[in-house]
């Protein structure tokens, strides 16, 4: 493997997957000063996650919960959803627990509308959340994963939701659902649902793990329990779903599933599924385009690390980090392991690029869960965020240098897939130690730079507002499918601005147990105009746009082009 030399770096060159050094033209223009400010409290978000912590150390206590961005009332402002735990056989909370929906007021504040909306997921020990318009009625629906069962909330379009789990047939009963993704695996124009299930644990089989002695009991290792296969529900188009886990081939590959992302890794127009498995080889299900999948994790090079070791997979995401037009994959892990970046080699395989990308050692002493590729400084190269926190609340008794609560990590893409750790340069709030789990990226104030929502295990959430990222130019695109699914999941988008060409896909899942802003975001750097946009829809239809201004949010409808949609700008605090 060709190595970058110090002289190469000083000359501003980058290394491609083939080991060829190319100039950094069009990539990573000089960084603007960006800080992330936690505005959760001032924004009126008074939610506190309750993980039902108990001396019995139930395994689900340490897994945390996810969060979501969802424009549930379709007013152009993304609202937020935070998943919560519940009472257990050994834990009774002081007050009834529920998940929470907060409406974006458009002035930098949020209002808790959970009771009015009817989407509290009471009595569900919640894990992940997925957002998708499964009935193509124009209003996003809400799927909440949990231990033992799940809930599907149908958006009624009037500010309320109805629990339709039983009628829809997506309860996932008896399984421990961690993360889920809405995606159209058969390209029939309707969103299907895939669920990453965790292990076959129950309170009745809660072993004693850790040393004997006061304060020494620990949460058990996932290896102590059997893995569970993923679940795939096919959308029947009438409000119901059919469990096709077995006929599709997914059920044949059990795993300790945690993070999930659906994307088209081989650019054949059909979405594939990647699942990060905890202390097991990861799974990559290649879409056979006939309703079935083939698990190709080992053949593709994403099942294990470059040295052949499986690791504790938590969160995951996919993005084009090198400008190749193909999607690379990240899988993050516990401490004493490395967050892995798998670079897409454009031949159906990936290469472990962890060390070449410079991600390696910075993640070794950290435990990462929620993770996302996004361009936080709008310089035209996707950066990488990681929400961190250990799984053992008494880890310091065993490893003095390892902490339960940890600061977050941000890696800036300095060129085609070469990253720099800038965690200590983007504000003191970013470095506050937390036990972080789910993370969702979204532009809640519609100002063109992306903000970070984090659900912390047993703690208050954080809403890290991006201040300064919009000093560079940007573009956001809301896709509206017609022949394709209305959310446009599976669409492939190319944006060209002068010497800069950017590639992205409308993916499903991502991060850890969380749902992302539905709009695709592109940092454009110093370029003020967009020369061209090409959208390849799942239906096979193409939309081509030319000569657009930067610094705007546009809605693009399949078969029509740009359509009028409101995206009100929020002006409050330091939001520019």
Secondary structure in CASP SS format (residue, H / E / C, confidence):
PFRMAT SS
TARGET T0000
AUTHOR 0000-0000-0000
METHOD secondary structure of the structure
MODEL  1
X C 1.00
X C 1.00
X C 1.00
X C 1.00
X C 1.00
X H 1.00
X H 1.00
X H 1.00
X H 1.00
X H 1.00
X H 1.00
X C 1.00
X E 1.00
X E 1.00
X E 1.00
X C 1.00
X C 1.00
X C 1.00
X C 1.00
X C 1.00
X E 1.00
X E 1.00
X E 1.00
X C 1.00
X C 1.00
X C 1.00
X C 1.00
X C 1.00
X C 1.00
X C 1.00
X C 1.00
X C 1.00
X C 1.00
X C 1.00
X E 1.00
X E 1.00
X E 1.00
X E 1.00
X C 1.00
X C 1.00
X C 1.00
X C 1.00
X C 1.00
X C 1.00
X C 1.00
X C 1.00
X C 1.00
X E 1.00
X C 1.00
X C 1.00
X C 1.00
X C 1.00
X C 1.00
X C 1.00
X C 1.00
X C 1.00
X C 1.00
X C 1.00
X H 1.00
X H 1.00
X H 1.00
X H 1.00
X C 1.00
X C 1.00
X C 1.00
X C 1.00
X E 1.00
X E 1.00
X E 1.00
X E 1.00
X C 1.00
X C 1.00
X C 1.00
X C 1.00
X C 1.00
X C 1.00
X C 1.00
X C 1.00
X E 1.00
X E 1.00
X E 1.00
X E 1.00
X C 1.00
X C 1.00
X C 1.00
X C 1.00
X C 1.00
X E 1.00
X C 1.00
X C 1.00
X E 1.00
X C 1.00
X C 1.00
X C 1.00
X C 1.00
X C 1.00
X C 1.00
X C 1.00
X C 1.00
X E 1.00
X E 1.00
X E 1.00
X E 1.00
X E 1.00
X C 1.00
X C 1.00
X C 1.00
X C 1.00
X C 1.00
X E 1.00
X E 1.00
X E 1.00
X C 1.00
X H 1.00
X H 1.00
X H 1.00
X H 1.00
X C 1.00
X C 1.00
X C 1.00
X C 1.00
X C 1.00
X C 1.00
X C 1.00
X C 1.00
X E 1.00
X E 1.00
X E 1.00
X E 1.00
X E 1.00
X E 1.00
X E 1.00
X C 1.00
X C 1.00
X C 1.00
X C 1.00
X C 1.00
X C 1.00
X C 1.00
X C 1.00
X E 1.00
X E 1.00
X E 1.00
X E 1.00
X E 1.00
X E 1.00
X E 1.00
X C 1.00
X C 1.00
X C 1.00
X E 1.00
X E 1.00
X E 1.00
X E 1.00
X E 1.00
X C 1.00
X C 1.00
X C 1.00
X C 1.00
X C 1.00
X E 1.00
X E 1.00
X E 1.00
X C 1.00
X H 1.00
X H 1.00
X H 1.00
X H 1.00
X C 1.00
X C 1.00
X C 1.00
X C 1.00
X C 1.00
X C 1.00
X C 1.00
X E 1.00
X E 1.00
X E 1.00
X E 1.00
X E 1.00
X E 1.00
X E 1.00
X E 1.00
X C 1.00
X C 1.00
X C 1.00
X C 1.00
X C 1.00
X C 1.00
X C 1.00
X C 1.00
X E 1.00
X E 1.00
X E 1.00
X E 1.00
X E 1.00
X E 1.00
X C 1.00
X E 1.00
X C 1.00
X C 1.00
X C 1.00
X H 1.00
X H 1.00
X H 1.00
X C 1.00
X C 1.00
X C 1.00
X E 1.00
X E 1.00
X C 1.00
X C 1.00
X C 1.00
X C 1.00
X C 1.00
X C 1.00
X E 1.00
X E 1.00
X C 1.00
X C 1.00
X C 1.00
X H 1.00
X H 1.00
X H 1.00
X C 1.00
X C 1.00
X E 1.00
X E 1.00
X C 1.00
X C 1.00
X E 1.00
X E 1.00
X E 1.00
X E 1.00
X E 1.00
X C 1.00
X C 1.00
X C 1.00
X C 1.00
X C 1.00
X E 1.00
X E 1.00
X E 1.00
X C 1.00
X H 1.00
X H 1.00
X H 1.00
X H 1.00
X C 1.00
X H 1.00
X H 1.00
X H 1.00
X C 1.00
X C 1.00
X E 1.00
X C 1.00
X E 1.00
X E 1.00
X E 1.00
X E 1.00
X E 1.00
X E 1.00
X E 1.00
X C 1.00
X C 1.00
X C 1.00
X C 1.00
X C 1.00
X C 1.00
X C 1.00
X C 1.00
X E 1.00
X E 1.00
X E 1.00
X E 1.00
X E 1.00
X E 1.00
X E 1.00
X C 1.00
X C 1.00
X C 1.00
X C 1.00
X E 1.00
X E 1.00
X E 1.00
X E 1.00
X E 1.00
X C 1.00
X C 1.00
X C 1.00
X C 1.00
X C 1.00
X E 1.00
X E 1.00
X E 1.00
X C 1.00
X H 1.00
X H 1.00
X H 1.00
X H 1.00
X C 1.00
X C 1.00
X C 1.00
X C 1.00
X C 1.00
X C 1.00
X C 1.00
X C 1.00
X C 1.00
X C 1.00
X C 1.00
X E 1.00
X C 1.00
X C 1.00
X C 1.00
X E 1.00
X E 1.00
X E 1.00
X E 1.00
X C 1.00
X C 1.00
X C 1.00
X C 1.00
X C 1.00
X C 1.00
X C 1.00
X C 1.00
X E 1.00
X E 1.00
X E 1.00
X E 1.00
X C 1.00
X C 1.00
X C 1.00
X C 1.00
X C 1.00
X C 1.00
X C 1.00
X C 1.00
X E 1.00
X E 1.00
X E 1.00
X E 1.00
X E 1.00
X C 1.00
X C 1.00
X C 1.00
X C 1.00
X C 1.00
X E 1.00
X E 1.00
X E 1.00
X C 1.00
X C 1.00
X C 1.00
X C 1.00
X C 1.00
X C 1.00
X C 1.00
X C 1.00
X H 1.00
X H 1.00
X H 1.00
X C 1.00
X C 1.00
X C 1.00
X C 1.00
X E 1.00
X E 1.00
X E 1.00
X E 1.00
X E 1.00
X E 1.00
X E 1.00
X C 1.00
X C 1.00
X C 1.00
X C 1.00
X C 1.00
X C 1.00
X C 1.00
X C 1.00
X E 1.00
X E 1.00
X E 1.00
X E 1.00
X E 1.00
X E 1.00
X C 1.00
X C 1.00
X C 1.00
X C 1.00
X C 1.00
X C 1.00
X H 1.00
X H 1.00
X H 1.00
X H 1.00
X C 1.00
X C 1.00
X C 1.00
X C 1.00
X C 1.00
X C 1.00
X C 1.00
X E 1.00
X C 1.00
X C 1.00
X E 1.00
X E 1.00
X E 1.00
X E 1.00
X E 1.00
X C 1.00
X C 1.00
X C 1.00
X C 1.00
X C 1.00
X E 1.00
X E 1.00
X E 1.00
X C 1.00
X H 1.00
X H 1.00
X H 1.00
X C 1.00
X C 1.00
X C 1.00
X H 1.00
X H 1.00
X H 1.00
X C 1.00
X C 1.00
X E 1.00
X C 1.00
X E 1.00
X E 1.00
X E 1.00
X E 1.00
X E 1.00
X E 1.00
X E 1.00
X C 1.00
X C 1.00
X C 1.00
X C 1.00
X C 1.00
X C 1.00
X C 1.00
X C 1.00
X E 1.00
X E 1.00
X E 1.00
X E 1.00
X E 1.00
X E 1.00
X C 1.00
X C 1.00
X C 1.00
X E 1.00
X C 1.00
X E 1.00
X E 1.00
X E 1.00
X E 1.00
X E 1.00
X E 1.00
X C 1.00
X H 1.00
X H 1.00
X H 1.00
X C 1.00
X E 1.00
X E 1.00
X E 1.00
X E 1.00
X E 1.00
X E 1.00
X E 1.00
X E 1.00
X C 1.00
X C 1.00
X C 1.00
X C 1.00
X C 1.00
X C 1.00
X C 1.00
X C 1.00
X C 1.00
X C 1.00
X C 1.00
X E 1.00
X E 1.00
X E 1.00
X E 1.00
X E 1.00
X E 1.00
X C 1.00
X C 1.00
X E 1.00
X E 1.00
X E 1.00
X E 1.00
X E 1.00
X E 1.00
X C 1.00
X C 1.00
X E 1.00
X E 1.00
X C 1.00
X E 1.00
X C 1.00
X C 1.00
X C 1.00
X E 1.00
X C 1.00
X C 1.00
X C 1.00
X C 1.00
X E 1.00
X E 1.00
X E 1.00
X E 1.00
X E 1.00
X E 1.00
X C 1.00
X C 1.00
X C 1.00
X E 1.00
X E 1.00
X E 1.00
X E 1.00
X E 1.00
X E 1.00
X E 1.00
X E 1.00
X C 1.00
X C 1.00
X C 1.00
X C 1.00
X C 1.00
X E 1.00
X E 1.00
X E 1.00
X E 1.00
X E 1.00
X E 1.00
X E 1.00
X E 1.00
X C 1.00
X C 1.00
X E 1.00
X E 1.00
X E 1.00
X E 1.00
X E 1.00
X E 1.00
X C 1.00
X C 1.00
X C 1.00
X E 1.00
X E 1.00
X E 1.00
X C 1.00
X C 1.00
X C 1.00
X C 1.00
X C 1.00
X C 1.00
X C 1.00
X C 1.00
X C 1.00
X C 1.00
X C 1.00
X C 1.00
X C 1.00
END
